[in-house]
Amino acid sequence: MGHSVGEVSRVAGVTVRTLHHYDGIGLLVPGERTPAGHRRYSDADLDRLQRILFYRELGFPLEEVAELLDEPDADPYEHLRRQHALLEARIGRLREMAAAVEHAMEARRMGINLTPEEKFEVFGDFDPDQYADEAERRWGGTEAYRESRRRAASYTKEDWKRFKEEMDGIHRRLAEAMGRGAAPDSEEAMDLAEEHRLFISRTSYECGHELHTSLGEMYVADPRFTATYEAVRPGLAVYVRDAIRANGARQA
């Protein structure tokens, strides 16, 4: 007998009105009707609805969804392949956005004083100012926060661009070491962790090994920082945290 419109509404998380609309425009016409005229949806109809909702989630207008689903040469595998590609693109963009958020937070925490145009050039389309309150709540009472703001007052746009490139380079080399199978407590990984610590000390505030270890823990505990490292290489946040720990233990 198929599935009633109420059952489909509950399972798919859409309103009955939406299902009626899809029927009315020919996007999802139920395969059966009861003698009383009530809609009954087959398993094939539910499969089509799943694809409709996927494309809608990605922002496709209904007209384009209909064209995608009704392509004469398309088969179920082709739809899955297309959906996978679209999801990969969306994931990539979200990772880029997460990394930009982290850069913005770090920028504000360090007291960056740039014009809106310069901030956009250095950090992309995320405004560091929107994270000012959070940065001050988390670090405002520390000497490290005060020192970073004092130093930042003298930095130019070119300084910030150079710092970003240098830190990106450290992250990239950590990811390469991880990719080669170097253990977090290997000399290579610990040396890169030490380079990371010295970079912070040179550009922001004096970062001792104990403070550096706390930062490493934050990279894993705070999903925004984690996303920055995961965007470089999956699993990198934990790898960096462990390399920082190992480096601290080595110095001790």
C-alpha positions as CSV (number, residue, x, y, z in Angstrom):
1,M,0.0,0.0,0.0
2,G,3.0,2.4,0.2
3,H,3.5,5.1,2.8
4,S,0.9,7.8,3.7
5,V,1.8,11.5,3.4
6,G,1.8,11.7,7.2
7,E,4.3,8.9,7.5
8,V,6.6,10.4,4.9
9,S,6.3,13.8,6.6
10,R,7.5,12.3,9.9
11,V,10.2,10.2,8.5
12,A,11.7,12.8,6.2
13,G,11.2,15.8,8.5
14,V,9.2,17.9,6.0
15,T,5.8,19.3,6.3
16,V,2.7,17.7,4.7
17,R,2.2,21.1,3.0
18,T,5.7,20.8,1.4
19,L,4.9,17.3,0.1
20,H,1.6,18.6,-1.4
21,H,3.6,21.4,-3.0
22,Y,6.1,19.0,-4.5
23,D,3.2,16.9,-5.9
24,G,1.5,20.0,-7.3
25,I,4.6,21.1,-9.3
26,G,5.4,17.6,-10.4
27,L,8.6,17.3,-8.5
28,L,7.5,14.4,-6.4
29,V,4.3,12.8,-7.6
30,P,3.2,9.8,-5.4
31,G,3.3,6.6,-7.3
32,E,-0.1,5.5,-6.0
33,R,-3.4,6.8,-4.8
34,T,-6.0,5.1,-2.6
35,P,-9.6,4.7,-3.9
36,A,-10.4,7.8,-1.8
37,G,-7.7,9.8,-3.5
38,H,-5.1,9.8,-0.7
39,R,-1.4,9.9,-1.7
40,R,0.7,6.8,-1.2
41,Y,4.4,6.9,-1.6
42,S,6.5,4.0,-2.8
43,D,10.1,3.2,-1.8
44,A,11.2,4.7,-5.1
45,D,9.3,7.9,-4.2
46,L,11.1,8.1,-0.9
47,D,14.5,7.6,-2.7
48,R,13.6,10.6,-4.9
49,L,12.6,12.6,-1.9
50,Q,15.9,12.0,-0.3
51,R,17.7,13.3,-3.3
52,I,15.4,16.3,-3.5
53,L,16.1,17.2,0.2
54,F,19.9,16.8,-0.4
55,Y,20.0,19.3,-3.2
56,R,17.7,21.6,-1.3
57,E,20.1,21.5,1.6
58,L,22.9,22.6,-0.7
59,G,20.8,25.6,-1.8
60,F,19.6,24.4,-5.2
61,P,16.3,26.0,-6.4
62,L,13.4,23.6,-7.0
63,E,13.6,24.1,-10.8
64,E,17.3,23.0,-10.9
65,V,16.5,20.1,-8.6
66,A,13.9,18.9,-11.0
67,E,16.3,19.2,-13.9
68,L,19.0,17.3,-12.1
69,L,16.7,14.4,-11.1
70,D,15.0,14.1,-14.5
71,E,18.1,14.0,-16.6
72,P,17.4,11.2,-19.0
73,D,20.9,9.7,-18.8
74,A,21.3,10.0,-15.0
75,D,21.4,6.8,-12.9
76,P,21.4,6.4,-9.1
77,Y,25.2,5.9,-9.0
78,E,25.6,9.2,-10.9
79,H,23.5,11.0,-8.3
80,L,25.5,9.6,-5.5
81,R,28.8,10.6,-7.2
82,R,27.5,14.1,-7.8
83,Q,26.3,14.3,-4.2
84,H,29.6,13.1,-2.9
85,A,31.5,15.8,-5.0
86,L,29.1,18.5,-3.7
87,L,29.6,17.4,-0.1
88,E,33.4,17.4,-0.5
89,A,33.2,20.9,-1.9
90,R,31.0,22.1,1.0
91,I,33.3,20.4,3.6
92,G,36.3,22.1,2.0
93,R,34.6,25.5,2.2
94,L,33.6,25.0,5.8
95,R,37.1,24.0,6.7
96,E,38.4,27.2,5.1
97,M,35.8,29.2,7.0
98,A,36.8,27.6,10.3
99,A,40.5,28.3,9.6
100,A,39.6,31.9,8.8
101,V,37.6,32.2,12.1
102,E,40.7,30.9,14.0
103,H,42.9,33.4,12.3
104,A,40.4,36.2,13.1
105,M,40.3,35.1,16.8
106,E,44.1,35.0,16.9
107,A,44.3,38.4,15.2
108,R,42.1,40.1,17.7
109,R,43.7,38.4,20.7
110,M,47.0,39.7,19.5
111,G,45.6,43.3,19.2
112,I,45.9,43.7,15.5
113,N,45.3,47.2,14.4
114,L,44.6,47.3,10.7
115,T,42.1,49.0,8.5
116,P,39.1,47.0,7.3
117,E,40.8,46.7,3.8
118,E,44.0,45.5,5.3
119,K,42.3,42.9,7.6
120,F,40.4,41.6,4.6
121,E,43.7,41.3,2.6
122,V,45.5,39.4,5.5
123,F,42.7,37.3,7.0
124,G,40.0,37.0,4.3
125,D,36.4,37.7,4.8
126,F,36.3,37.3,8.6
127,D,36.5,40.4,10.7
128,P,38.8,40.0,13.8
129,D,36.9,42.6,15.7
130,Q,33.9,40.3,16.1
131,Y,36.0,38.1,18.5
132,A,37.3,41.0,20.7
133,D,35.0,40.3,23.6
134,E,35.8,36.6,23.7
135,A,39.5,37.2,23.5
136,E,39.4,39.6,26.3
137,R,37.3,37.3,28.5
138,R,39.7,34.4,28.0
139,W,43.0,36.2,28.2
140,G,42.5,39.8,29.2
141,G,43.8,39.4,32.7
142,T,47.1,37.8,31.7
143,E,50.5,39.3,31.1
144,A,50.7,37.4,27.8
145,Y,47.6,39.2,26.5
146,R,48.9,42.6,27.5
147,E,52.3,41.9,26.0
148,S,50.8,40.7,22.7
149,R,48.8,43.9,22.4
150,R,51.8,46.0,23.1
151,R,53.8,44.3,20.4
152,A,50.9,44.3,18.0
153,A,50.6,48.0,18.1
154,S,53.9,48.3,16.2
155,Y,53.1,45.7,13.5
156,T,52.2,46.7,9.9
157,K,50.1,44.8,7.4
158,E,53.2,43.4,5.9
159,D,54.3,42.1,9.3
160,W,51.0,40.3,9.7
161,K,51.2,38.8,6.3
162,R,54.7,37.5,7.0
163,F,53.7,36.1,10.3
164,K,50.7,34.3,8.8
165,E,52.9,32.8,6.0
166,E,55.5,31.7,8.6
167,M,52.9,30.0,10.9
168,D,51.3,28.3,7.8
169,G,54.7,27.0,6.9
170,I,55.2,25.5,10.4
171,H,51.7,23.9,10.2
172,R,52.5,22.5,6.7
173,R,55.8,20.9,7.8
174,L,54.1,19.3,10.8
175,A,51.5,17.9,8.5
176,E,54.2,16.5,6.2
177,A,56.0,14.9,9.2
178,M,52.7,13.3,10.2
179,G,52.1,12.1,6.7
180,R,55.5,10.5,6.6
181,G,54.7,8.6,9.8
182,A,57.0,10.5,12.1
183,A,55.9,10.0,15.7
184,P,54.8,13.1,17.7
185,D,57.8,12.4,20.0
186,S,60.3,12.1,17.2
187,E,63.1,14.6,17.0
188,E,61.6,16.1,13.8
189,A,58.1,16.6,15.3
190,M,59.5,18.0,18.6
191,D,61.8,20.4,16.8
192,L,58.9,21.7,14.8
193,A,56.9,22.1,18.0
194,E,59.8,24.1,19.5
195,E,59.9,26.2,16.3
196,H,56.1,26.8,16.9
197,R,56.8,27.9,20.5
198,L,59.6,30.2,19.6
199,F,57.5,31.8,16.8
200,I,54.9,32.7,19.4
201,S,57.5,34.0,21.8
202,R,59.1,36.1,19.0
203,T,55.9,37.6,17.6
204,S,53.3,37.7,20.4
205,Y,54.4,37.0,24.0
206,E,56.9,35.0,26.0
207,C,55.6,31.4,25.6
208,G,57.3,29.0,28.0
209,H,56.9,25.3,27.7
210,E,54.1,25.1,30.3
211,L,52.1,27.8,28.5
212,H,52.8,26.2,25.2
213,T,51.5,22.8,26.5
214,S,48.3,24.6,27.6
215,L,47.9,26.0,24.1
216,G,48.4,22.5,22.6
217,E,45.5,21.3,24.8
218,M,43.3,24.1,23.6
219,Y,44.0,23.2,20.0
220,V,42.2,19.9,20.7
221,A,39.6,21.1,23.2
222,D,38.3,24.1,21.2
223,P,36.6,23.0,18.0
224,R,37.5,26.2,16.2
225,F,41.2,25.7,16.7
226,T,40.8,22.0,16.0
227,A,39.2,22.8,12.7
228,T,42.2,25.0,11.7
229,Y,44.5,22.0,12.0
230,E,42.1,19.5,10.6
231,A,41.8,21.7,7.5
232,V,45.5,21.2,6.9
233,R,45.4,17.5,7.6
234,P,42.9,15.3,9.4
235,G,44.3,14.3,12.8
236,L,46.8,17.2,12.8
237,A,45.4,18.9,15.9
238,V,46.0,15.9,18.1
239,Y,49.4,15.3,16.5
240,V,50.5,18.9,17.2
241,R,49.2,18.7,20.8
242,D,51.2,15.5,21.3
243,A,54.4,17.0,19.7
244,I,54.1,20.0,22.0
245,R,53.7,17.7,25.0
246,A,56.7,15.7,24.0
247,N,58.8,18.8,23.4
248,G,57.9,20.1,26.8
249,A,58.9,16.9,28.4
250,R,62.2,16.8,26.5
251,Q,63.1,20.3,27.7
252,A,62.1,19.4,31.3
